[in-house]
Amino acid sequence: MVNVASEAGSFFQTDAELKKQKEKEAKYNYTEGDAIQLNTKALGLLVTGKYAYVAESGFSAKRINLETNKVVKLFKGHQGPVTCLALSHNKQIVWTGSWDKTIKKWDAKTGECLATLEGHTDFVKSLIIVGEDLYSGSSDTTIRQWNIETHACKNIFKKKHNRAIECLAADTKFLYAGSSDRLVSKWDRSTGECVATFDDHDTSVYCVRVWDDEMWTASADKTVRRWNTETGAVDTVLTHPDRVKSIVVAEPYVITGASDDAIRVWDIASGKLISTIEGHFDEVGCLDVVGSTLYSASLDCSLRRWSLTASALKEYNEKPKNKPKENEDDGLGLTEEEERELAELMDD
């Protein structure tokens, strides 16, 4: 139902949209999870040692000291939101991808931009380093393979997807790509040949993680699936109330972040939900784990950390939930016929 409110900012918002807005207002905080407030929305996250690297919508990436919660290095030079990050094996080089269609190479210590890689014709959305190569996935539907020393583009993986490449993962031999066309493709890195396609999801695949012969995928169809990478069989489906944006495996758990602002911890063996972590007030699109600590970054402009000990997981479930107060109808509800007439007028 469309809700016509008295305030201009609420004109033509649906009841569901207004309800969600109130829920976010009720959850607003920068304290839960030892929150580090960011300047802009978090789009990418990597945690290594005492540092977190965060890609932000504000055209920059940053390195944060997790012991002091202070930003110690800023990587600024992109002309669009920074969507993804990769870190060299020796942690001396940071790579970033952006909506400006470029990839930049940075000195992790000084913050100096060492090179800019061009070739993609649309947003760069995912980066991963495997051996001596950097792989980039783009909204132009292709994956590019770059030499990390010479910066030359060695290969272009294409003609398999017809929409954006959202995410990349790799094992010892193969590269995996999730797309907004709902497919996950498996590529032989040595030949650039697509050797398999996984197609059980109903819509966009936002995250792919691979361990041994298992692949976990997160989708806008509100599910997470576990696949056998050899047979393509799905043996686990975890259902969520909203789009699932991120996954990380920390045995014996698989952990998911979703558009309903929640983080969920699932038991891998049984597929049962163990704990729900609430603290964010916008979509949780980035997760990483170091030891028994989970790190999460969100569109609520925060980076947070959570203990994964058994006692902590129990406490998250016992914590009171922040819910908006139930108010009477805030506006004038339109009938179905009135909604159609309004839609026709707005289309004119």
N, C-alpha and C positions, 0 to 999 in steps of 0.2 A: 504494500500500500504506500502511496506517495503521501508525505506529510507536509502540509503547508503551514509553516510556523510564522509567528509574528516578527521574528528577527530575520533580517536580510540574509545572514549567513546560513540560515536553515531552509531557505526557500527550496522546494522541490527535492528535499532529501527524503529518502525512504525511511520508514519506521526502523528497519534493520540498521541503517546507517546511523541514525540518531542514537539507537540503543548502544551500538558499538562505540560511538564517540563518548557516551556517558561511562561505559565500562573502562575506557582508557583513562578518562579523567579520574575515576575512582582509584585506579592503579598507579597514577603518576607518582614517581619517586626517583631519587638518585641516591638511595641509601642501601636498598636490598642488594645482596651479593657483592658487598664492598665495591659499590659502583664507581667507575671512573667516567666522569662526564666528558663526552667528546663534543667538538664544535659542530659537527654535522653527522649525517646518518652513516652508520658503519655498513660497508658492503663486502668487505673481505677481512679475514683474520688468519694470522699465523702466530703461534706461540712457540718460543724456543728458549730454554733456560729461564733467565729472569726478564726476558723481553717479550713484548707482544708487538707485532706489526699489524697495523690496522689500515685498510683502504677505506677512504671516505668519499661521500658524495660531493664534498667541498673542494674537488679538484686536487686533492693531495693525499699522501699516505704519511704515517708517522710511526716512530718506534717509541714505545712506552716502557719505562723501567717499572716492573711489577712490584719491586720492593719499596719504591718511593711513590708510585702512582703518577710519576711526572713524565711528560714528553721530553725525550732527550735528543730526538732528531726528527726533522721534518723533511719530507721529500716532495718538493713542490715544483711543478713545471708543466703538468698536463693542462689541457684546455677543456677538460670535461671531467665528470665524476670518475674516480678511480674505482674500478670494480673488482680487481683481483691482484694477488701478490704471489710471488715465488721467491724462495731464498736459496742461494747457492749452497752446495754441500759444505763448504768451509765457512758459511755464514758471513762472508765478506761482501757479497753482492746481493742487492735487492732488485727484483724485477717487478714492474707494475704494468697493468693493462687498463685501458681507459675507453670511455665513450668517444674520445677524440680519435679513435681508430689506431692509435699507436701503442707501442710497448716501449717502456723506458728502463734503462739499466743504470743503477745507482751504486755509488760507493756507500756501503752500509755505515761506515764510520764517519765519513765527512759529509754525507748527504749530497755529494756532487753527482750530477747527471753525466754518465760516461758515454751513453749512446742512446739513440732513438731508432727503433725498428719500425719501418713502414711497409705496408703491403696489404693489410686488411682494408676492406672497403666499407666496413660498418663497425659497430661497437666491438671492442675486445672484452670478452666476458669471463674467460678462464685461462689460467696459466699453470703449467706443471713442468718441473725439470726432471728428466730421466737421463742418467748418464751424462753425456756431453751435449745433450740437446734440450732445448726449450720448446715446448709445444703450447700453442695458443689457439683457443676456440673463440669464434666470433659470430656476431649476428649476421655476417655475410654467408653463413652456412658452411664455412670451411674451417679446417684445422691446418695450421702451418707449423712446420718443423724447422727450427732455427739452430744454427751452431752457436753455442754460447760464447765462443772466443772470437770468431770472425764475423758473427752477426748475419751471416748469409742464410737465406731461406733455402733449405735443402729439399723440401718436398711440400706439396699441398695435398691434403686429404680432402676429397670433395666428391660430389655427385651421389652422396648417400642420403643426406638430410636436405629438407626443403625449407627448414626454418632455423632459427638461431641455435648455435652450440652453446649450451648453458653451463656445462661442467665437464671436467676431464679427470680421469684416474688412470693408473697404470699398474701392471704387475711386471714380472721379469721379462716378458716377451711382448705383451699386447698393450695397446692403448684403448681406453674406453671413453666414449663421448655420449653425454646425455643432451637431448635437444628438446626445444619447445614443440617439435613435431610429434612428441610422445615416445620416440624411439631412443634406444641406447644401441650404439654401434661398437663393434669390437674390431680393432685394426691390428694387423701385423706390422709392427714398427719398422722391421727391416725391409719390407717390400712396399709398404703404404697401401696394402690391399685390405679391404673390408672383408673379414672372414665370417662374421655373424652379426645378426640383428636381434635385439630383444624387444618385444613389442606388446607386453601385457598391460602397460599403463594406458589410461584413457586420455591423458593430456600431458602437458609439459613436465619434463623431468628436470629438476633443479639441482640435484646433488647425486653424485656417484662415488662410492667408496669400495675399494677392492682389498680383500685379505685372502691370501692363498687362493683357493678355488671358489671363493664366495664373493658375490657382489651385492652391495646394498644400494638401493635407489630410493630417492624421495621425489614425490610428485605433487602437482597441483590437483590431482585426483583424490587427495587427502589420504594417500596410503604410502607406506614404506614397504618395499618388497626385498626379499633375499632370494638371489638366484644362484644356481650352480653355473659357473662361467663356462664349463665344458659342455653341459647338456642343454643349458637354457631353462631348466626346470625351476619353478618358483615353489619354495617349500614354506615360506613364511610371509604373511601379509599383516601389517600393523595398521589399523584403521584410526584415523584422527578426525577431529571435528572441523578442521580447516586445512588449507594447503600446507604441505610440509616442505620446508625450505632448506633444511640442513640435517646432516647426520654425522655422528662420530661413533666409533666403536671403542669401548674401553671394557674389555672382557672382565666379568661375565655379562656386561651390559651393552646394549646399543642405545644411543641417546639421540633424540630428535628435537629439532626446533621448528616451530610452526607459525603461521600467520595469526593464530589466536593468542600470540604473545607468550605461550607456555613452552617449557622444556619438559620432555617426558623421558623417563628412564625405564627401559624395558629389559626384562630378563631374556637373554638370547635363547637359552635352552627351551623355555616354555612358551615364549612369546607373550608373556603376561606383563601388564603395566605394573611397575614396582613403585614409582614415585612420580609426582608432577611438581615441577619447580616453578613457582610463580614469583615474579619480581620485575620482569620487563613489562613495559606498557605499549610495546609495538612489536611488529614482526621480528622473530629471532631467525636471522638468516645466516649466522656464522657460529660454528662451534669448533673447539679444539680441546684436547686433553693433554695434561702433563702430570704423570703420576696419578694421584687420586684427586686431582683438582680439575674441574671442568671450567673452561672459559667460554663465555658467550658474548656476542656483539650483535647489536640490534638497530633497527631503524629508529629506536627511541634515543639515539645518540649516546649510547653508553656501552661500556665494556664491563662485564661482571664476572665474578668467579664463585664457584660453588664446590663444596666438599662432596665427594662421592662415597664417603664412608657409610656403613650400614646405619649408624645412628643418625647421621645427617639426612639420609634419604627418608628415614622414618619421621624426622622432625618436619621436613617439607610437607608431608602429607597431613600432619597434625596442625599446621599453621592455618589460622583463620583466613578465609578468602576475602579479597576486597571486591565488594559488589556495589553497584550504584543503587541509590535509594529508588524504590518504586514510586513513580509519580503518576498522576492522572494524565490523560492525553494532553500533550503539550501543544497540539495544533489541531487542524481541521482534517479529519480523514476523508479521503475522496473515495467514491464508489469506483468499481472497476470500469464502468462506462465513462465516468469523469476522467479517470486516469488515461484512457485511450484518447479522449478528446484533447486533453492537455498535451499528450505526446504528439498528436497531429499538429497542434498549434506551434509547438516548439520546433517541429521539423520544417515548418513553412519558412 
